[in-house]
Amino acid sequence: MMSRELGGVVSPELKVYGTANVRVVDASVLSTQISGHLTAIIYAVAERAAGLIKKDQKWKYPEDHSQGSQGEDWRRM
């Protein structure tokens, strides 16, 4: 993640510059090389991406996570 002026391709919101809704969620978004296992870091990037996508979609979980407001299963909403 680097500014476009410095040659970056992905914004801090993980969106590819110049596109409407394309995101990159992998180790290529890391600006420095990590010496060690990347699994935990990539999980963190994926969690961050999920939060950003939900925020963009104005996702709202129902208060009761097992059922929607009319009794539907919330996963099918």
GUPA-448015 format. One record per residue: residue number from 1; residue in three letters; x, y, z of N, C-alpha, C in turn. Coordinates in Angstrom, 1 decimal. Atoms other than C-alpha are relative to their C-alpha. Layout:
<atoms>
atom nr: NUM; rest: ALA; n_c1: X; n_c2: Y; n_c3: Z; ca_c1: X; ca_c2: Y; ca_c3: Z; c_c1: X; c_c2: Y; c_c3: Z
...
</atoms>
This chain:
<atoms>
atom nr: 1; rest: MET; n_c1: 0.8; n_c2: -1.2; n_c3: 0.0; ca_c1: 0.0; ca_c2: 0.0; ca_c3: 0.0; c_c1: 0.9; c_c2: 1.2; c_c3: 0.0
atom nr: 2; rest: MET; n_c1: -0.8; n_c2: -1.2; n_c3: 0.2; ca_c1: 1.6; ca_c2: 3.1; ca_c3: -1.3; c_c1: -0.8; c_c2: 1.0; c_c3: -0.8
atom nr: 3; rest: SER; n_c1: 0.8; n_c2: -1.0; n_c3: 0.7; ca_c1: 0.4; ca_c2: 6.4; ca_c3: -2.6; c_c1: 0.3; c_c2: -0.2; c_c3: -1.5
atom nr: 4; rest: ARG; n_c1: -0.1; n_c2: 0.1; n_c3: 1.5; ca_c1: -0.2; ca_c2: 6.5; ca_c3: -6.4; c_c1: 1.2; c_c2: 0.8; c_c3: -0.5
atom nr: 5; rest: GLU; n_c1: -1.1; n_c2: -0.9; n_c3: 0.4; ca_c1: 2.4; ca_c2: 9.4; ca_c3: -6.7; c_c1: 1.3; c_c2: -0.7; c_c3: 0.1
atom nr: 6; rest: LEU; n_c1: -1.3; n_c2: 0.7; n_c3: -0.2; ca_c1: 5.1; ca_c2: 7.1; ca_c3: -5.4; c_c1: 0.1; c_c2: -1.3; c_c3: -0.7
atom nr: 7; rest: GLY; n_c1: 0.0; n_c2: 1.2; n_c3: 0.8; ca_c1: 4.2; ca_c2: 4.3; ca_c3: -7.8; c_c1: -0.8; c_c2: -1.1; c_c3: 0.6
atom nr: 8; rest: GLY; n_c1: 0.8; n_c2: 1.0; n_c3: -0.6; ca_c1: 1.8; ca_c2: 2.4; ca_c3: -5.6; c_c1: -1.2; c_c2: -0.4; c_c3: -0.9
atom nr: 9; rest: VAL; n_c1: 1.1; n_c2: 0.5; n_c3: 0.8; ca_c1: -1.0; ca_c2: 0.3; ca_c3: -7.1; c_c1: -1.2; c_c2: -0.2; c_c3: 0.8
atom nr: 10; rest: VAL; n_c1: 1.1; n_c2: 0.4; n_c3: -0.9; ca_c1: -3.2; ca_c2: -0.4; ca_c3: -4.1; c_c1: -0.1; c_c2: 1.1; c_c3: 1.1
atom nr: 11; rest: SER; n_c1: 0.3; n_c2: -1.0; n_c3: -1.1; ca_c1: -4.8; ca_c2: 2.2; ca_c3: -1.7; c_c1: 0.0; c_c2: -0.6; c_c3: 1.4
atom nr: 12; rest: PRO; n_c1: 0.1; n_c2: 0.5; n_c3: -1.4; ca_c1: -4.9; ca_c2: 1.9; ca_c3: 2.1; c_c1: -1.4; c_c2: -0.8; c_c3: 0.2
atom nr: 13; rest: GLU; n_c1: 1.2; n_c2: 0.7; n_c3: -0.1; ca_c1: -8.5; ca_c2: 0.7; ca_c3: 1.5; c_c1: 0.0; c_c2: -1.3; c_c3: -0.8
atom nr: 14; rest: LEU; n_c1: -0.3; n_c2: 1.2; n_c3: 0.8; ca_c1: -7.0; ca_c2: -2.2; ca_c3: -0.6; c_c1: -0.6; c_c2: 0.0; c_c3: -1.3
atom nr: 15; rest: LYS; n_c1: 0.5; n_c2: -0.1; n_c3: 1.4; ca_c1: -8.6; ca_c2: -0.9; ca_c3: -3.8; c_c1: 1.1; c_c2: 0.3; c_c3: -0.9
atom nr: 16; rest: VAL; n_c1: -1.0; n_c2: -0.3; n_c3: 1.1; ca_c1: -6.6; ca_c2: -0.9; ca_c3: -7.0; c_c1: -0.3; c_c2: 1.4; c_c3: -0.6
atom nr: 17; rest: TYR; n_c1: 0.2; n_c2: -1.4; n_c3: 0.6; ca_c1: -6.1; ca_c2: 2.7; ca_c3: -8.2; c_c1: -0.5; c_c2: -0.1; c_c3: -1.4
atom nr: 18; rest: GLY; n_c1: 0.6; n_c2: -0.1; n_c3: 1.4; ca_c1: -8.1; ca_c2: 3.5; ca_c3: -11.3; c_c1: -1.1; c_c2: -1.0; c_c3: -0.3
atom nr: 19; rest: THR; n_c1: 1.1; n_c2: 1.0; n_c3: 0.1; ca_c1: -10.7; ca_c2: 0.8; ca_c3: -10.7; c_c1: -1.2; c_c2: 0.4; c_c3: 0.9
atom nr: 20; rest: ALA; n_c1: 1.2; n_c2: -0.3; n_c3: -0.8; ca_c1: -14.2; ca_c2: 1.1; ca_c3: -9.3; c_c1: -0.1; c_c2: -0.8; c_c3: 1.3
atom nr: 21; rest: ASN; n_c1: 0.2; n_c2: 0.8; n_c3: -1.2; ca_c1: -14.3; ca_c2: -1.9; ca_c3: -7.0; c_c1: 0.8; c_c2: -1.3; c_c3: -0.1
atom nr: 22; rest: VAL; n_c1: -0.9; n_c2: 1.1; n_c3: 0.0; ca_c1: -11.3; ca_c2: -4.2; ca_c3: -7.4; c_c1: 0.9; c_c2: 0.1; c_c3: 1.2
atom nr: 23; rest: ARG; n_c1: -0.9; n_c2: 0.0; n_c3: -1.2; ca_c1: -9.4; ca_c2: -5.1; ca_c3: -4.2; c_c1: 1.0; c_c2: -1.1; c_c3: -0.1
atom nr: 24; rest: VAL; n_c1: -1.1; n_c2: 1.0; n_c3: 0.0; ca_c1: -6.2; ca_c2: -6.9; ca_c3: -3.6; c_c1: 0.2; c_c2: -0.4; c_c3: 1.5
atom nr: 25; rest: VAL; n_c1: -0.1; n_c2: 0.5; n_c3: -1.4; ca_c1: -6.0; ca_c2: -9.1; ca_c3: -0.4; c_c1: 1.0; c_c2: -1.1; c_c3: 0.0
atom nr: 26; rest: ASP; n_c1: -1.0; n_c2: 1.0; n_c3: -0.1; ca_c1: -2.7; ca_c2: -10.9; ca_c3: -0.4; c_c1: 1.3; c_c2: 0.6; c_c3: 0.5
atom nr: 27; rest: ALA; n_c1: -1.2; n_c2: -0.5; n_c3: -0.5; ca_c1: 0.9; ca_c2: -10.5; ca_c3: 0.6; c_c1: 0.6; c_c2: 1.1; c_c3: -0.8
atom nr: 28; rest: SER; n_c1: -0.6; n_c2: -1.1; n_c3: 0.9; ca_c1: 1.7; ca_c2: -8.2; ca_c3: -2.3; c_c1: -0.4; c_c2: 1.4; c_c3: 0.5
atom nr: 29; rest: VAL; n_c1: 0.3; n_c2: -1.3; n_c3: -0.5; ca_c1: 0.0; ca_c2: -5.3; ca_c3: -0.4; c_c1: 0.9; c_c2: 0.4; c_c3: 1.1
atom nr: 30; rest: LEU; n_c1: -0.9; n_c2: -0.3; n_c3: -1.1; ca_c1: 2.7; ca_c2: -5.4; ca_c3: 2.3; c_c1: 1.1; c_c2: 0.8; c_c3: -0.6
atom nr: 31; rest: SER; n_c1: -1.0; n_c2: -0.9; n_c3: 0.5; ca_c1: 5.2; ca_c2: -2.6; ca_c3: 1.8; c_c1: 1.4; c_c2: -0.4; c_c3: 0.3
atom nr: 32; rest: THR; n_c1: -1.3; n_c2: 0.5; n_c3: -0.4; ca_c1: 8.1; ca_c2: -4.4; ca_c3: 3.5; c_c1: 0.0; c_c2: -1.5; c_c3: 0.0
atom nr: 33; rest: GLN; n_c1: -0.1; n_c2: 1.4; n_c3: 0.0; ca_c1: 9.4; ca_c2: -7.9; ca_c3: 3.3; c_c1: 0.0; c_c2: -0.4; c_c3: 1.5
atom nr: 34; rest: ILE; n_c1: 0.1; n_c2: 0.6; n_c3: -1.3; ca_c1: 8.6; ca_c2: -10.0; ca_c3: 6.4; c_c1: 0.9; c_c2: -1.2; c_c3: 0.0
atom nr: 35; rest: SER; n_c1: -0.8; n_c2: 1.2; n_c3: -0.1; ca_c1: 11.2; ca_c2: -12.5; ca_c3: 7.5; c_c1: -0.7; c_c2: -0.9; c_c3: 1.0
atom nr: 36; rest: GLY; n_c1: 0.7; n_c2: 0.9; n_c3: -0.9; ca_c1: 9.1; ca_c2: -15.2; ca_c3: 9.0; c_c1: -1.3; c_c2: -0.5; c_c3: -0.7
atom nr: 37; rest: HIS; n_c1: 1.2; n_c2: 0.6; n_c3: 0.5; ca_c1: 5.8; ca_c2: -16.9; ca_c3: 8.5; c_c1: -1.1; c_c2: 1.0; c_c3: -0.2
atom nr: 38; rest: LEU; n_c1: 0.9; n_c2: -1.0; n_c3: 0.4; ca_c1: 3.2; ca_c2: -14.8; ca_c3: 6.7; c_c1: -1.5; c_c2: -0.3; c_c3: 0.4
atom nr: 39; rest: THR; n_c1: 1.3; n_c2: 0.4; n_c3: -0.2; ca_c1: 0.1; ca_c2: -16.7; ca_c3: 7.8; c_c1: -0.8; c_c2: 1.0; c_c3: 0.9
atom nr: 40; rest: ALA; n_c1: 0.7; n_c2: -0.9; n_c3: -1.0; ca_c1: -0.9; ca_c2: -14.5; ca_c3: 10.8; c_c1: -0.2; c_c2: 1.4; c_c3: -0.6
atom nr: 41; rest: ILE; n_c1: 0.1; n_c2: -1.3; n_c3: 0.7; ca_c1: -0.2; ca_c2: -11.3; ca_c3: 8.8; c_c1: -1.1; c_c2: 0.0; c_c3: -1.1
atom nr: 42; rest: ILE; n_c1: 1.0; n_c2: 0.1; n_c3: 1.0; ca_c1: -2.3; ca_c2: -12.4; ca_c3: 5.9; c_c1: -1.4; c_c2: -0.1; c_c3: 0.5
atom nr: 43; rest: TYR; n_c1: 1.3; n_c2: 0.0; n_c3: -0.7; ca_c1: -5.1; ca_c2: -13.3; ca_c3: 8.2; c_c1: -0.5; c_c2: 1.4; c_c3: 0.4
atom nr: 44; rest: ALA; n_c1: 0.4; n_c2: -1.4; n_c3: -0.4; ca_c1: -5.0; ca_c2: -9.8; ca_c3: 9.6; c_c1: -0.4; c_c2: 0.9; c_c3: -1.2
atom nr: 45; rest: VAL; n_c1: 0.3; n_c2: -0.7; n_c3: 1.2; ca_c1: -5.0; ca_c2: -8.3; ca_c3: 6.1; c_c1: -1.4; c_c2: -0.4; c_c3: -0.5
atom nr: 46; rest: ALA; n_c1: 1.3; n_c2: 0.4; n_c3: 0.5; ca_c1: -8.0; ca_c2: -10.4; ca_c3: 5.2; c_c1: -1.1; c_c2: 0.5; c_c3: 0.9
atom nr: 47; rest: GLU; n_c1: 1.0; n_c2: -0.5; n_c3: -1.0; ca_c1: -9.9; ca_c2: -9.4; ca_c3: 8.4; c_c1: -0.2; c_c2: 1.5; c_c3: -0.3
atom nr: 48; rest: ARG; n_c1: 0.2; n_c2: -1.4; n_c3: 0.3; ca_c1: -9.2; ca_c2: -5.8; ca_c3: 7.6; c_c1: -0.7; c_c2: 0.3; c_c3: -1.3
atom nr: 49; rest: ALA; n_c1: 0.7; n_c2: -0.1; n_c3: 1.3; ca_c1: -10.4; ca_c2: -6.2; ca_c3: 4.0; c_c1: -1.5; c_c2: -0.3; c_c3: 0.2
atom nr: 50; rest: ALA; n_c1: 1.4; n_c2: 0.3; n_c3: -0.2; ca_c1: -13.6; ca_c2: -7.9; ca_c3: 5.2; c_c1: -0.7; c_c2: 1.2; c_c3: 0.7
atom nr: 51; rest: GLY; n_c1: 0.6; n_c2: -1.2; n_c3: -0.6; ca_c1: -14.2; ca_c2: -4.9; ca_c3: 7.5; c_c1: -0.2; c_c2: 1.2; c_c3: -1.0
atom nr: 52; rest: LEU; n_c1: 0.1; n_c2: -1.1; n_c3: 1.0; ca_c1: -13.6; ca_c2: -2.4; ca_c3: 4.7; c_c1: -1.1; c_c2: -0.3; c_c3: -1.0
atom nr: 53; rest: ILE; n_c1: 1.0; n_c2: 0.3; n_c3: 1.0; ca_c1: -15.9; ca_c2: -4.3; ca_c3: 2.3; c_c1: -1.4; c_c2: 0.1; c_c3: 0.7
atom nr: 54; rest: LYS; n_c1: 1.3; n_c2: -0.1; n_c3: -0.8; ca_c1: -18.7; ca_c2: -4.5; ca_c3: 5.0; c_c1: -0.3; c_c2: 1.5; c_c3: 0.1
atom nr: 55; rest: LYS; n_c1: 0.3; n_c2: -1.4; n_c3: -0.2; ca_c1: -18.3; ca_c2: -0.8; ca_c3: 5.6; c_c1: -0.4; c_c2: 0.7; c_c3: -1.3
atom nr: 56; rest: ASP; n_c1: 0.4; n_c2: -0.5; n_c3: 1.3; ca_c1: -18.5; ca_c2: 0.0; ca_c3: 1.9; c_c1: -1.4; c_c2: -0.4; c_c3: -0.4
atom nr: 57; rest: GLN; n_c1: 1.3; n_c2: 0.5; n_c3: 0.4; ca_c1: -21.6; ca_c2: -2.1; ca_c3: 1.5; c_c1: -1.1; c_c2: 0.4; c_c3: 1.1
atom nr: 58; rest: LYS; n_c1: 0.8; n_c2: -0.4; n_c3: -1.1; ca_c1: -23.1; ca_c2: -0.5; ca_c3: 4.7; c_c1: -0.7; c_c2: -1.2; c_c3: 0.6
atom nr: 59; rest: TRP; n_c1: 0.5; n_c2: 1.2; n_c3: -0.5; ca_c1: -23.5; ca_c2: -4.0; ca_c3: 6.0; c_c1: -0.4; c_c2: 0.2; c_c3: 1.5
atom nr: 60; rest: LYS; n_c1: 0.4; n_c2: -0.1; n_c3: -1.4; ca_c1: -25.5; ca_c2: -4.2; ca_c3: 9.2; c_c1: -0.5; c_c2: -1.4; c_c3: 0.4
atom nr: 61; rest: TYR; n_c1: 0.4; n_c2: 1.3; n_c3: -0.6; ca_c1: -25.8; ca_c2: -7.4; ca_c3: 11.3; c_c1: -1.3; c_c2: 0.3; c_c3: 0.8
atom nr: 62; rest: PRO; n_c1: 1.1; n_c2: -0.1; n_c3: -0.9; ca_c1: -29.2; ca_c2: -7.9; ca_c3: 12.9; c_c1: 0.4; c_c2: -0.1; c_c3: 1.5
atom nr: 63; rest: GLU; n_c1: -0.3; n_c2: 0.1; n_c3: -1.4; ca_c1: -29.2; ca_c2: -7.6; ca_c3: 16.7; c_c1: 0.1; c_c2: -1.4; c_c3: 0.5
atom nr: 64; rest: ASP; n_c1: 0.0; n_c2: 1.4; n_c3: -0.3; ca_c1: -30.0; ca_c2: -11.3; ca_c3: 17.0; c_c1: 0.7; c_c2: -0.7; c_c3: -1.2
atom nr: 65; rest: HIS; n_c1: -0.7; n_c2: 0.6; n_c3: 1.2; ca_c1: -27.4; ca_c2: -13.1; ca_c3: 14.8; c_c1: -0.6; c_c2: -1.3; c_c3: -0.5
atom nr: 66; rest: SER; n_c1: 0.5; n_c2: 1.2; n_c3: 0.4; ca_c1: -29.4; ca_c2: -16.2; ca_c3: 14.6; c_c1: -1.2; c_c2: 0.2; c_c3: -1.0
atom nr: 67; rest: GLN; n_c1: 1.2; n_c2: -0.2; n_c3: 0.8; ca_c1: -32.5; ca_c2: -14.7; ca_c3: 12.9; c_c1: -0.1; c_c2: 1.5; c_c3: -0.4
atom nr: 68; rest: GLY; n_c1: 0.3; n_c2: -1.4; n_c3: 0.4; ca_c1: -33.4; ca_c2: -11.6; ca_c3: 10.9; c_c1: -1.2; c_c2: 0.6; c_c3: 0.7
atom nr: 69; rest: SER; n_c1: 1.1; n_c2: -0.8; n_c3: -0.7; ca_c1: -36.0; ca_c2: -9.0; ca_c3: 11.9; c_c1: -1.3; c_c2: -0.7; c_c3: -0.3
atom nr: 70; rest: GLN; n_c1: 1.3; n_c2: 0.7; n_c3: 0.2; ca_c1: -38.8; ca_c2: -11.1; ca_c3: 10.3; c_c1: 0.1; c_c2: -1.5; c_c3: 0.2
atom nr: 71; rest: GLY; n_c1: -0.2; n_c2: 1.4; n_c3: -0.4; ca_c1: -37.5; ca_c2: -14.4; ca_c3: 11.5; c_c1: 0.8; c_c2: -0.8; c_c3: -1.1
atom nr: 72; rest: GLU; n_c1: -0.7; n_c2: 0.7; n_c3: 1.0; ca_c1: -35.5; ca_c2: -15.2; ca_c3: 8.3; c_c1: 1.4; c_c2: -0.3; c_c3: 0.6
atom nr: 73; rest: ASP; n_c1: -1.4; n_c2: 0.2; n_c3: -0.4; ca_c1: -32.0; ca_c2: -16.7; ca_c3: 8.7; c_c1: 0.8; c_c2: 1.1; c_c3: -0.5
atom nr: 74; rest: TRP; n_c1: -0.7; n_c2: -1.2; n_c3: 0.4; ca_c1: -29.7; ca_c2: -13.7; ca_c3: 8.6; c_c1: 1.0; c_c2: -0.2; c_c3: -1.1
atom nr: 75; rest: ARG; n_c1: -1.0; n_c2: 0.3; n_c3: 1.1; ca_c1: -27.2; ca_c2: -15.4; ca_c3: 6.3; c_c1: -0.6; c_c2: 0.1; c_c3: -1.4
atom nr: 76; rest: ARG; n_c1: 0.7; n_c2: -0.1; n_c3: 1.3; ca_c1: -29.8; ca_c2: -15.3; ca_c3: 3.5; c_c1: -0.5; c_c2: 1.4; c_c3: -0.3
atom nr: 77; rest: MET; n_c1: 0.6; n_c2: -1.4; n_c3: 0.3; ca_c1: -30.6; ca_c2: -11.6; ca_c3: 3.8; c_c1: 0.9; c_c2: 0.7; c_c3: -1.0
</atoms>
